[in-house]
Amino acid sequence: MVQRSAHTLERLREVRGQVKAWTDTAARLVAARAPINEEQPPQLAEVSNCAGRMQHEAQAMRELAASLHQELGAKLQTASVPPGTREVLDLLEHANELYRDLRIDRQRRHAQQRVDDAQRDIQDAEQGLLDDRFDDMGAEIDRWWATLRPDELVRFGGVGRRASGRRYVNLTAELAISDTASPQKRDAVGVFSDSQLNALGLAAFIARQRLLKSPVVVLDDPLPGYDPEHSVTFALNTIGALLDENVQVIVCTHDPKLTVNLDELHAHRGSERFELTLTDMVEGTAVTNQTDVFGRHLLEAQDAIGSRTEEGRKNAATALRRAAERLAKQIIATGRTQAGTPTRVSEIGDKILGELIPEVLGFALANDERGRWNLWRSSLNLGPHDASEVPSTATLKTVLGDMKKLKKDHQTHWPGGLLK
């Protein structure tokens, strides 16, 4: 049936040109109102026959389709295709969009891979930087550990990363049976004593401040009370190294031995000592300069000079006498040191004013100093011994002013001022 229809259609294509030429000529004659002399071509009848046959074949095909639909329709409705067939057909229908999406996804995965590679490189660089910084930190901690614990067989080992090193680090210790033996590394927290852990914390703090180039280091009770044997190494080595590097060091301590060690070892550097006492909750903490003993005695005298009682003036006379003795010791120590015999003020001894005057006059700057020293002795020695001859307020004020003037003269005269 289909083949017959195809032959009929092919024949129609063959005679189409001839029929079209005749119909065009006839149309022109009709338009010109001229008679049509040519006879109707036989192909026109053939076209009519072909059209009839085509209609017959089309009707037959419709009948065949109807019979097939009637016979196979129910089966086609229940027929199933393999899973995913519809999706595959849909993808084939949108092949261009599928290709574009796949290309974008490939570019995205490539970009993500580059980002991951860059992130790994950054992490590696970060860890390398942390390793370098930890190495520097370990070397600096070891330097300050050596000032606190010299010549110990248990030594600080170093600082290392734990995992990424962003939050946690490992502090190691080295244990050796002798200076030449190969050390064993252990976790510092596990093998260090409380005293050594305190020293490690102090060394780590100082190391951090030095790496940050801090010009000031404040140490609040740096040595615990159970570690007195390391007071000298701390005062001599640790504080000395900080001061040698021009670091301003403030040490707060309640240990009198450490205070004495610091004073004795670093007095030549111009160190100062202050005492903080809280005796009145309302007035707050009182700060006293313990380094300037002369100045402290003058302050005590000034507080008592204005007293209306004899006991108050006695106290003022006692404070002024102690100030005169301290000033004499300072002048003597300074004069000896300038003459080539280094002497500290504490080395002069516990001499009273009368014993100090003959020696201090050897460093007098003016001829009237003998009379001034003797006046102070005669005026001030009466205070604590004889209540009937307690110096008057005017006398005490005169002596105080004269002491200040003499102190200023000697402070200006000697290179570097008076020793403290």
Number of C-alpha atoms within 10 A of each C-alpha: 9 10 8 12 17 12 12 18 15 12 14 19 11 11 15 14 11 12 19 12 11 16 15 11 13 18 13 12 14 12 9 9 9 10 9 13 8 9 7 13 12 10 16 17 12 15 18 12 14 18 15 12 16 17 13 12 17 15 12 13 14 11 12 12 12 13 12 11 13 11 11 11 13 10 11 10 8 7 8 9 7 6 8 9 11 11 10 11 11 11 14 12 11 11 12 11 12 13 12 11 12 12 12 12 12 12 12 12 12 12 12 12 12 12 12 12 12 12 12 12 12 12 13 13 12 15 17 12 12 17 16 13 15 19 15 16 20 20 17 20 25 22 17 24 23 19 20 25 21 14 10 13 15 20 23 28 22 22 21 20 16 12 11 13 15 11 8 11 14 17 18 22 21 18 19 15 11 11 10 7 10 11 17 13 16 16 15 21 15 10 16 19 11 13 15 20 15 16 25 24 15 19 23 20 15 23 22 15 15 19 12 9 10 12 13 14 16 13 15 11 13 16 20 15 12 9 13 12 10 18 20 16 17 22 22 18 17 21 22 20 15 18 14 10 11 11 17 13 16 15 15 16 16 11 14 9 13 20 16 11 17 22 18 15 15 16 16 11 11 10 15 15 16 13 14 12 11 11 10 9 7 7 8 10 13 12 11 16 13 14 17 15 16 23 17 17 19 22 17 17 26 17 13 21 27 16 15 11 10 18 15 18 24 28 19 31 31 20 23 29 25 21 24 27 21 26 27 25 28 26 26 26 24 26 21 15 14 13 9 8 11 11 17 19 18 13 9 15 9 12 11 15 24 14 11 21 20 12 14 21 17 12 16 16 12 9 9 9 16 15 10 14 23 14 12 22 19 11 19 26 20 17 23 17 11 10 12 9 14 22 22 18 19 11 16 25 18 12 22 22 13 15 21 14 12 16 20 13 14 19 17 12 12 14 10 9 16 21 22 22
